[in-house]
């Protein structure tokens, strides 16, 4: 991604945005406003915060809270809710820009909202028991083991700016997709990816989730693109995963999950997960039963494989 804009460029953008907000909705001003909402908000907010600091003498009280003294001599607490994430946000970390969202490698400060997005995607309450859900400590372990293989979709503008609305977890393995497919927990070793092999020639798709409020906005596509690019960058043989047959719950009364999966592979039935993955370029290979505890999918999925046509053998 490009370096952050200069002070002069930010001042010019802010002038156009202010004009658009004040009613001067020329094509140029509206374009600046849209661009700010979609892409430039972190830099603009940082700039405004820095300019505000120059105008006021910020101090810190005994509780660590920042404040300044206004014209009437009153103590005013600084309550800029964007500062907590802007201090860690760096444009150089952005892999892919989407409207109002960026795809980046998961960072330690993402862990809480990454876990929330995953639970929300599966309809699991924050306090509900979930033996297969990653915790913040698990996400930190993933980052330590394989930092470039963990992905977060982070909002950069709007009410939820700073929060993650999607996530993906991957690891490397030397076990090819032609080998017998292990159950999910056995395949990954444990919730901290104990089976990750730093020199493995295949990328293994461990988990992916998008918060329900942000589905069908291109975030899933962005997470897939980031992982395809990773396979190319690392010169891996390819990427495989087991796509869960999430549409099976609607057919369970009329066929078993193996038959359902075969019909999905043949294109006779459209499954909301596996068919989408097939449309993204994955080749469906075979039905995998007893893969992970997922009642809606009959605990089953389809082995999907994407081979890297740019792979070069050493």
N, C-alpha and C positions, 0 to 999 in steps of 0.2 A: 504494500500500500504506500501511497505518497506520504511525504513528511507533513507535519501539521502546518496549517496556513500561517503566514506572517501576521504580525499585529495589524499592519495596514489592511491586509485582506480581510481580517476579521472585523475591523472597524467598518469597512465598506459593506460587508454582509449585514452587520447589525443595523446600519443605517437604512438599508433597503427593507429589512425585516420590520423595523420600527415604523417605516413609512407604510408598509402593507397593513400592519396592525392598526395604524391610525386612519386607514381608509383609502390611502393612495394605492389602489390595487392594480398598478400597471403590470404588464406581462413580466417585466424585469423584476419588480418587487415580489410578485407572487412566486416566481421561479426561485428567488432567493429564500423565501419562506419555506417552500416545499423542500428545497435542498437541505435547509437547516434541520427540518423535522426528520428527513430521511437519513441524513448522513453526517452533518457537521455539528450536531448539537453538543457533543462532548467538548469540542474545541471552543465553541461559542460560550458555553457555560464556564469553562475554565478561564477564558478571557475576561468574562464579566466579573467573576469572583476575584481575579487578580486586580482588575481595575478598582473594584470596591475596596480591596485592602489598601490600595494606594491612597484612597480618599479618606480612610478612617484609620485611627490608631487602635488596631485590634490588641486586646490584652487577654490574658488567661487567668481565671480565678482559681481558688484552692481546689475546686472539683474538676479542674481540667477543661472547663467550658470557656469558649471564646466569647468576648463581649467588647463593646465599644461604648463610649460616652457620647450621647447625642447633644444637639445644640442647647437643650434645656438642662443638661447635666444629669440626665437619667441613664442608668445602666441598661444597655440593650443587648440581649443575648443574640449571637449569630446563629441563625437557624436555616442554613442552606442544606437541604436534605440531599443534594447531589454530591456534596463534597466527599461523602464516605466512599463512593465508588470512583469518583473522578481522580482521586489521589492515586489510584492503582491503574486506571485505564491508560493504555498506551496504544496509539494508532498503529505502531509497528507490529503489535500482536494480532492485528486483524487479518484474517485469512480471506474472508469473503464479506462483501457489503450487500445487505438487503435493505429494503425500505424500513427504516427505523430499527433495524436489528443488524448485529454483526455476528459472524461465525469466527470464533477464535479457539485456540487451545485452552482447555480448562485451567484456571489458575486457582491457587488456594483460597482467594477471596470469593470465588464462585460457589464453593462447596454447598453452602446452605440452600441457595435457590436452585442449584442443580438437583439436589435431593428432593426438594419440594416439587419441582417440575415432573420428576420421575413418578412420584407418588400420585400427583394429580392426574397424570396421563393414564394411570391404571386404576384410578378411583379409590386409592388407599388413603385414609385419613392420616394426618400427621402423628396422631397418638396411637394408631392401630398397629397391632403386631404384624410384622412382615419379615419372614425369615430370608427372603430373597432380595430385599431392598438394600441398596447401598446406603451406608451411613456417611457422614462427613469424613470420618476417619478412613473409611474405605476409599473415598474419592481422593483424599490426600495420598494414600498409598498408590493409587493408579498413577497419579501425577509423578510420584517419585520413581515408579518402575518404568513408565513409558509415557513421558510427558507429551510427545508429539502425537500420541494416539488417542488423546482424550479431547473431546470437543464440547464447547458450550455455545449456545445461541443466546446472546445477551441483548436486551433492549437498551437502546442508547438515547431514546427520547420518549416523552409521554409520561403518564403517571407511574409506570413501572420501570422507569429508566434505572439501569444498574442491576436489575434482576435478570436471571436466566430463565428463558421460556422454552428451552430445548436442550438436549444433551445426547452425547453418544460416547460409548466406552468401547475401546478395542484393545487387542493385544496381539503379539506375534507368536506364531507357532511353527514348528517344523513338521507337525502332523498334517499331511495333505488331505484334501477333501475326499480322496479315493479310499482313505482308511475308514474303518468303522467309526461312525459318529458317536461320541460319548455323550451321556447326559450333561446338561448345561453346567451343573456345579462341578462335576468331575472334569469337564473340559477346561474350565477356567481355574481349577485348583481350589480356590476359595474366593470369598467376596473381595479380597484384596489382590486378585489376579496372580496367585502364587504359581500358576502354570505358565505365565508369560515367559517366552524364550527370546532374549534380546537379539539373537541371530536367526530367528525363525524366518523362513522364506514365504510364509503366508500370513496375511492379516485375518484375524478372527473377529467377527462382529459379536461383541458381548451383549451390548444393550443400546437401545436408542429410544428416546421418548420426546414428545413435544406436548407442552401444556395444552389442554383442550381449548382454551380461549384463543390459542394462536395457531391451531391447525388449519390447513388449507390456505396458508399465506406464504408458501415457498420455503418455510424453514426446514422442513424435512428434506426437500430437494437440496438446499444449501449444505446440510449435514452430510448428505450422500456425496455431493461434489467434493467436499473437503476430504473425505476418506478416499475417494478415487484418486485425487491428487496425491495423497500421502502414499498410496501404493506405488504410484509412478515415481515419486521422489525417492523412495527407499529402494526402488528397483526390486520390488517383491514379485513373486510369481502370480499373485492374485489375492483375492479376498473372498472368503466364504463365511456363511452364517446359516443358521436355521431360522427361516421365516415362519413365525407362528401362524397357524391356520385360524385366525381370529373370527372368521365367518362361520366356522363349523357349528357354533351354538344354534344357529338358525336351521341347520339341516340334521342335527343329531337324532331327531325322531325318525328319519327316513333312511339313514345310511350310517355306517361306521366311519370313523375318522380316516382310515386308510383309503376307503373308496372315495371319500370326499377329496382327500389330497390328490389322488390320481386324476380325478376329474378337473381339479384346479390346474395341475400340470398340463393336462391335455387341452386346456382352454375351454372346457365345457362349462365350468363354473368360475365365476369371478370372486376371488377372495379379497377382502379389503387390504390385507397386508401382502400376501404372497404375489397376487396378480400385479400389485403396484411395483413390487420389487422386480418382477419379470419385465415389466415395462421400462424399468430403469437400466436394463441390460444384463441382469443376472440370469443365468441358465438354471432352470429347476432340474434337479437330478433325481431325487427320490424322497418318499415320505419317511419322516423320522418320528417314530412313536416313543412315548414315555421320555420325552426330552426334558421338560420342566413342568412344574405344577402350574397349569394355566387351564382352568375348567372350560372357559369359553372356547379354547382351541382343542379341547379333548387331550390336553397335555402333549399335543403333536405339532409338527411343523414340516416344512419342506427344506431340504438341503438346497441352498442356492449358491452358485459359484460365479464369480466374475474373474476371468483370466486377463492378466495384464499383457496386452499384445506388444507393449514396448519393453517387456522384460529382456534383459541381456544377461546371459550366463557369464559367470566369471571366467 
